[in-house]
Amino acid sequence: MTALARSLHPHPGLCYSDNRRLTAVKSAFWALDPLGEVSVIFQLAIACGLIAASVAIQAFFMSAGLRVFRQMEEHRADILRRYPTVVTVAWVIYLIIPILFDVCLWAAFYYLAQTLPSFEDALYFSTVTFTTVGYGDIVLGKDWRQVATFEAINGWIIFGWATALMMAVIQRLYFRTDAQPVDGSDG
């Protein structure tokens, strides 16, 4: 085995020729099918758990952010009317925070499952997959490819959700029916 292959191997202490030992190690941790591969049902369960956690993160941030926005509408409407661009930029940056948590969650899974050799590679792969860019310069092994497709689906859903939240706030800031001009004139 070459030095490069050893460095990329998920279990550096084992060589590829020692398949029985590798399968025994994997079996102790993952639900394997009779061929020694991670079962599709197990992959689906992991993907669903990660998606559920991602949705919970997004929902928490959405609820907290909208609560603050409603309070500003009630108590600080003057700021919203005077500085809609600043509020929009702050809202967009705020919505990026849960996306970063989501990407890190998936990266942590890839790293802890030893699908990639380093957390840096896992974070890069997760970012490329979650954003559906998909460069293809780092790929998962056959056992975990299906999980990555669910991360791409998760990213697609979360970005759609974040876009809807951005548009909701933009509509409230710029297209209010009760909005009065800041300078007090009628037109």
C-alpha positions in Angstrom: 0.0 0.0 0.0 1.4 3.4 -0.9 1.9 6.2 1.6 -0.9 8.2 0.0 -3.3 5.2 0.1 -2.4 4.7 3.8 -3.0 8.3 4.6 -6.4 8.3 3.0 -7.4 4.9 4.5 -10.2 5.3 7.1 -8.4 2.8 9.4 -4.7 3.6 9.0 -3.7 0.6 11.2 -5.3 -1.8 8.8 -4.3 -2.6 5.3 -6.8 -3.2 2.4 -5.7 -6.9 2.3 -6.9 -7.5 5.8 -10.6 -7.4 4.8 -11.8 -9.7 7.5 -10.4 -7.6 10.3 -11.6 -4.3 8.7 -15.1 -5.8 8.3 -15.1 -6.9 12.0 -14.1 -3.4 13.0 -16.8 -1.8 10.8 -19.4 -4.3 12.0 -18.9 -3.4 15.6 -19.8 0.2 14.8 -22.1 0.3 11.7 -25.1 -1.8 10.7 -23.6 -3.9 7.9 -25.4 -6.0 5.3 -24.2 -9.6 4.6 -21.6 -8.3 2.1 -19.9 -6.1 4.7 -21.3 -2.8 3.4 -23.2 -0.2 5.3 -26.9 -1.0 4.8 -29.0 1.4 2.8 -31.6 1.5 5.6 -28.9 2.5 8.1 -27.7 5.3 5.7 -31.3 6.5 5.3 -31.8 6.6 9.1 -28.6 8.6 9.5 -29.5 11.0 6.8 -33.0 11.5 8.2 -31.5 12.2 11.7 -29.1 14.8 10.2 -31.9 16.4 8.2 -34.1 16.6 11.3 -31.3 18.2 13.3 -30.7 20.7 10.5 -34.4 21.6 10.3 -34.4 22.0 14.1 -31.4 24.4 13.9 -33.1 26.4 11.1 -36.4 26.5 12.9 -34.8 27.7 16.1 -32.9 30.6 14.3 -36.0 31.5 12.3 -38.2 31.7 15.5 -35.7 33.8 17.4 -35.0 36.1 14.4 -38.7 36.6 13.6 -39.4 37.3 17.3 -36.8 40.1 17.4 -38.1 41.4 14.1 -41.7 41.6 15.4 -40.5 43.3 18.6 -38.7 45.9 16.4 -41.9 46.4 14.4 -43.8 47.1 17.6 -41.2 49.1 19.5 -38.6 50.4 17.0 -40.5 50.8 13.7 -38.6 54.0 13.1 -35.4 52.1 12.7 -37.0 49.7 10.2 -38.3 52.6 8.2 -35.1 54.6 8.2 -32.6 51.8 7.6 -34.3 49.0 5.7 -31.1 48.1 3.8 -29.1 47.8 7.0 -31.8 45.6 8.5 -31.9 43.5 5.3 -28.1 42.9 5.4 -28.2 42.0 9.1 -31.1 39.6 8.4 -29.2 37.9 5.5 -26.1 37.5 7.6 -28.1 36.2 10.5 -29.7 33.6 8.3 -26.2 32.4 7.2 -25.4 31.4 10.8 -27.7 28.4 11.0 -26.5 27.3 7.5 -22.9 27.3 8.9 -24.1 25.1 11.8 -25.8 22.7 9.4 -22.7 22.4 7.3 -20.6 21.8 10.4 -23.1 19.1 11.6 -22.8 17.2 8.4 -19.0 17.6 8.4 -18.8 16.3 11.9 -20.7 13.2 10.9 -18.4 12.6 7.9 -15.3 13.0 10.1 -16.6 10.9 13.0 -17.7 8.2 10.7 -14.2 8.2 9.2 -15.4 8.7 5.7 -12.8 11.4 5.1 -9.3 11.7 6.5 -9.5 15.1 8.2 -12.1 17.5 9.5 -10.9 20.1 7.0 -11.7 17.7 4.2 -15.0 16.9 5.8 -15.9 20.5 6.1 -14.9 21.3 2.6 -16.9 18.3 1.2 -19.9 19.2 3.3 -19.9 22.8 2.2 -19.6 21.8 -1.5 -22.4 19.2 -1.1 -24.8 21.3 1.1 -24.5 24.2 -1.4 -25.0 21.7 -4.3 -21.9 23.0 -6.0 -20.5 19.5 -6.2 -16.9 20.0 -7.5 -16.2 16.3 -7.3 -12.5 16.8 -6.2 -13.3 15.0 -2.9 -15.8 12.1 -3.0 -17.0 9.6 -0.4 -16.5 5.9 -0.7 -19.2 3.6 -2.0 -20.5 2.9 1.6 -21.5 6.6 2.2 -22.3 8.1 -1.2 -26.0 7.9 -0.7 -25.8 9.9 2.5 -24.2 12.8 0.6 -27.1 13.0 -1.8 -29.4 13.6 1.2 -27.1 16.4 2.4 -27.5 18.0 -1.0 -31.3 17.7 -0.7 -31.1 19.1 2.8 -29.1 22.1 1.6 -31.6 22.7 -1.2 -34.5 22.8 1.2 -32.7 25.0 3.8 -31.6 27.5 1.1 -35.1 27.6 -0.2 -36.4 28.2 3.4 -33.8 30.9 4.0 -34.7 32.6 0.7 -38.4 32.6 1.7 -37.5 34.2 5.1 -35.4 36.9 3.4 -38.3 37.7 1.0 -40.8 37.9 3.9 -38.6 40.4 5.7 -38.0 42.4 2.5 -41.7 42.5 1.8 -42.3 43.8 5.4 -39.6 46.4 5.1 -40.1 47.8 1.6 -43.7 47.0 0.6 -45.7 47.8 3.7 -49.2 49.1 3.1 -49.0 51.2 6.3 -45.5 52.6 5.5 -45.2 56.3 5.7 -42.3 58.2 4.1 -39.5 58.9 6.5 -39.5 62.7 5.8 -43.2 63.0 6.7 -44.3 64.1 3.2 -47.2 62.4 1.5 -45.7 61.6 -1.7 
